Amino acid sequence: MQANPVIHAFPTSASAVTPPAGACLSRLTLTDFRCYEALRLEIDAQAIVLTGPNGAGKTNVLEAISLLTPGRGLRNAKTTEIGRKSTNGQPRRWGAAAVVNGPGGESTLGVGCDPETHGERRKVQVDGAPARGQAALAERFSALWLTPQMDRLFIDGAEERRRYLDRLAATFDPAHIGRVSNYRNAMRQRLSLLKEGRADPTWLDALEAEMAARAVAVAAARNETALLLDTAAAEGVGAFPRASVIVDGTAERLLETGPALAAEDVLRAKLAADRGRDAQLGATATGPHRSDMVVADRARGLLAADGSTGEQKALLVSLTFASARMLATAKGAAPVLLLDEVAAHFDPARRAALFDEALALGGQVWVTGADEDQLRPLKGRADWRHVEAATVSDGAGQ
């Protein structure tokens, strides 16, 4: 396969050029990333539309951008799953890099992995130098996304909703993801001891003290993020409903009624009391790993989980834009917005409202779609590119 040529994303008409006021990319480079052997895009527009048939590689471009933020990106993929496959079926070493403009100015960010030497670890570079972890990404760039897979956010288990909230919390405090990870590591160690019957009280006491401290820190960040998100969601989004957001969990509720140290004491005592039951069940009954983000239609009081498919999609859009407004207020710059195949399930009025709101945020917007007619509200306002067979070309939809 030949490498993709450099695509200069300059629109053919001046009306399509709107320099983004918020976060944006001016260059994106991919190497052995998913279906792309090599791709380099130069961008100078607020809105970029990628059209083409299903399976052409449109979502892969958005995924690469999402991986420039902490976490596992919009597909929640393992790093060893991302590299383009070699002739023997093994994933190659892959990389994604971008020149980004965020609240801190211009930076060059890079992520990648060599499965043979890194295993599952994703390597991060900032301005050409290795970074100690993913927290460095959050300090320089932020992005949000809306994908078809997220349509199940309100009907699947609480894990995806916790991940959504934790991703937002990490944009304010990059150390949040580390605290979640440390809590889970301590929880796994404790559960392993209980299941094996090695109930050393001193060891268990230490692990439970660590779990309680991490749990309270995680819960505090979630409570604060949910409050900010609920405030932003109260504004609504054009034709979309106004959402309400709360966190429902033992640790989160304890912080609403008392100080952090008291919450730690209660959680530590609860963990100690539950040792026998947790050992029998093979799971930890109490902690922030069981909390949930509860979303509802603010005007109607309808829980998102109880709504129709259409109502859930509308609430998800409202929640996503509320998240973007929240970040814009907190950081002084709107995040990059990645909208993957979002137009198919809305009527023309809601499509127009969705795209109008996306552009009004002020950050860069990337939109994918197989049907150009559904993206008609963006004609003359965006830089269009056609994607087919892992090749990006100029001139679509102008």
N, C-alpha and C positions, 0 to 999 in steps of 0.2 A: 504493500500500500504506500502510495506516495504521501509525503507530508503535506498537510494543508498549507496553502500560501498564507501570507500575512493578509488579513482582511482589515482594511481601514474602514471603520464604522462611521463614515461621514455620510449623512443623508444627501439625497440628490436635490432637495429643495431647502431653502433657508428656513421655511416655516417649521420644519421638523427639528431644528436645533434649539434645544432649551437646556442651557448648562444647569446641571443639578445644583441646588443650594445645599443639600445635605450630603451624606456619604455617597461615594461613587467609585467606580473603577475606571481608570483610563487605559489600562492594558490588562489582558488576561492571557496567560501562556500555559498550555497543557502539554505534558509529555507522557505517552503511554497511559493515558487516563481513560478508563472505560474503552470506548470504541475509537478514541483519538490517538493516533500515533504521534502527531504533533499538531498543535493549533496555536495561533497567536492572533488575538483580536486587539485592535486599537479602537478605543471608544471615545466619542466626544458628543454624547447626547444624554438627555435625561431618561428617555424611554427607549428601550431596545426590544424589538419584537423578533422572535425566532419562530418561523413557520416551516412546515415540512411534514412528510408522512410520519406515522407512528414508527418508533424504533430507529429513527434517523440519527438521534444523538442530541436532541434539543434539551431534554432533562439533564443529560450528563453535564452540559455547560452550567446549568443552574446548580447542580450538585457541587461542582468544583468551587463555585463562589461560596456556597454554604459552608464548605469545609475550611474557609478562611476565618471562621468563628469557632469558639470552643464547642466541643461535642463531636458527634459523628455525622453531622450534616443532615440534609433533608431526607435521605434514604435510611439513616441510622445504620449504615453499612460498616462492617469490619474493614480495617485498612487493607487486609489481605484479599479482600473481594474486589478492590477498586482497580487494580492494575490490569492493563490490556493483556489478554491471554497470549502466551507464547505458543509455538507449534506443538509443544507437548502438553498444552492445557494448563500450565502453571502461570500464575499472575506475574507480570514483570514488575520491576521497580517503577514507581510512578511518581509524578510530581505535578503540582499546580501552583502557579505564582501569579501575583497581580500587583500592579501599582494602584494603590487605593488612596483616597482622600477621605479623612475622617475628622472628628473633633480635634485631633492633635496635629492635623496637617497631613502632608503626603508621606506615605511609607511604602516600602516594598515588602510584601508578605509572601511567604512560601511554605507549603506543606507537602509532605510526601512520605513514602515508605519503601524500603527494600525488604520484602518478606524474608529473604535469606539471612539478613543481618539484624533487622529491626524487629522481626516477628510482628506482633500486633501494634507496636509502638509507632505513632505518627510523629515524624520529625517536623519541627517548626523552625523557620528562619524569619528574622525581622531585619530588614535593611542589610541583607547579606550575611548576617551573623546568627549562629545558632541561638535559639531561645530556650530557656529552661523548661517551658511548658506552654500549654495552650492559653494560659492567662494573658500572655503577651498579645495574643490576637484580639482579645476583648478590649484591650486598652487602646487599640488603634482602628478598629473596624467593627461595624455591627450590621447584621442582615437578618431579615425575617422572611419566612416563606409560607406559601399556601399551595398545597399539593392535593391531588385526588386521594392519596392515601390518608390524608388528615380528615377526610369526610367521616371517618369512623372514630374521631376523637371522643365524641360524646357517648358512644355505644359500646366501645371496647372497655377493657379494664382500666383502672386508675393509673397504671404505670405511664401511659402516654401523656396523660394530663399532668402528672407530676413532672415528667421530662420537659413538657412545654413550659411550665412555670419555672423550673430550675434553669432552663436556658435563658429566660428573661432575667432571673435573679443574678445570673452570672454576668450579664452585661453591666450591672451596677457594681458587683463585687466579683471579680474574676476568681477569687479564692473559693467561691461557693461550690463549684464543681468538685474541688478537692475535698471539701468538708463532706459532701455527699458520698464521695468515694471512700474516704476514711471511715465514715460511719458504717458503710456496707462491709468494708474489710473487717472491722471489729465484730460486726454482727455475724459474719461467716465464721470467724475464729471461735466465737462463743458457741455458736450452734454446733460446730464440729466437735468441740469438747463435750457438749451435752449429749450428742448422739453417740459418741464413743464411750460414754460413761466415765470420762476422766474429769470428774467434777472437783477439781482443785479449787477450794473456795477463794484463795488469794488471787489466783489467776482469773477466775470468773469475776471477782470483785473489781479487778483492774479493768477488764474488758467492759464491764457494765458501766463503770464510771466514765470510760472514754465514750461509749455509745451515748450515754445520757448527755454529756457535754456537747458532742457533735450534733445530737438530735435537736437540742435547744438552739444551737447556732443555725442549723438548717431551717428549723421552723420559724425562727425570727426573720430570716431573709425571705422566706415564702410569705409570711404575713405582711411584711412591708411591701413586697412586690405586688401581692394580690390587692392591697389597698390602693396602691397607685394605679393598677390596671382597672380596678372597679371605678375609680374616679374618672379615668380617661374614657371608659366604656359608657359612662352616663351621657356623653355627648351624642352618641349614635353616629351612624354613617349614612347620610342621605336616605335612600330607600330601604336601608337595612335596619333591623331592630336594635334598640339599646340593650346592651347586656349588663348583667350584674355578675360579680365574681367574688367568691369567698374560698377559704381553705378550710376543709373539714378534717381534723386530725387531733389525736390526743395531745401531742406536744404543742401544736398551734393553739389549742383551746387553753392549755395551762398558761401560756404566755399572755393570753387575753385577761386572765383573772389574777395574776400574781407575778412576782419578779422571776428573773431567769434562774437564780440559784435555787429558789423553791421548786421551780419546774424540774430542774436537774435532780433534786432530791426525790421527788415523786417518781420520776421515770426510773431512777436507779433502784428504788425500792420495788417498783412494779416488775422490773426485769428479774430481780432476785427472787421475788415471790413466784414468778412464772417459770422458773427453771425446769421443774418437773413436767409441766404441761408442754413447754416448748420442746423438750427432749422427746416427749411422746408424739407430738404432732410433726416434728422435724421442721418447724418453722417458728419464727419469732412473732409473737402475737401483738406486741405493742411497739410503736415507733413511727418515725416519719416515712418509712418505707410503705406504710399503709394509709397515708394521708391521701386526700383527693382534692382536686380543684373543681368546685361546683359552679357551673355557669347556668344562668337562667335569662329568659326574656324579662327585662326589668319592668316593662309596662304591664305585661300579662301575668307575671309570676310563674310562667311555664318553665320548668326545668328543661334544659337542652336535651337531657337523656330521654325525656318524655315527648319530645316534639317529632314532627314528621321529618322525612329526609330533607325536604325543602326548607323547613324551619331550622333544622340543624345546620345546613349549608349557609343560610343567611346569618345565623348567630356566629358561625366560624369566621365569616368575612368581617363581621362587626368586631369580634374579638381580636382578629389580626390587625385591623386598622387602629383599634384602641392601643394595642401593644406598640405599634409604630409611633402613635402620638405620644405615648408615655415616654418612649426612648428619646424622641425628639425634644421633649420638654426637659428631660433630665440631663441629656448630653449636649443640648444646643445644636443638634444636627439630626435630621431624620435618617433612619437606617436605609440601606439598600433593600428593596422589596422584590422578592422572587415569586412570580405568579405562574405556576405550572398548570396549563390546561384548565384554567378556572372559568372560562366563559361558557362552556358547553351547557351548564345546568341552570343558567339564568335567562330570563326573558330580556328583550332589548333594553328596557328601562333600567333594569338592575345592572346589566352589563355596563351601560353608560355611566351609571352612578359609581360602579366599582372602579372604572378606569379614571373617572374624574377625581375621585378621592385619592387614588394612588398618586396621580400627578400632583395634586394639591399639597401632598405631604412635603414635597420639595426634595426628597431623596431620589436616587436613581431607581428605575423600575425595569425589571426584566420580565418579559411575558412570552410564554410559549403557547402554541396552538396549531392544530392540524388544519383547522377550517379558518381561512382568512376572513370569510364573511363575518364570523363571530367576533373578530377583532376590529371590525370596521370603525368603531369610535376612536381608534388610535391612528387612523390614516391621516397623514399630514402632521401628526404630532409626535411621531416616533421614527426611529431608525430601524428599517426592516431588513432582515437577513433570512435567506433560505437555507435550510439544513437538510441534507440528504446524503446517505451513505457516508456519514462521518466527515462531510465536507461542508463548510460554511461559505456561502457565496453572496455577493451583493445583489441588490435590485429587486427584491420581492416586495410586493404590496405598496409600492410608492404611488 
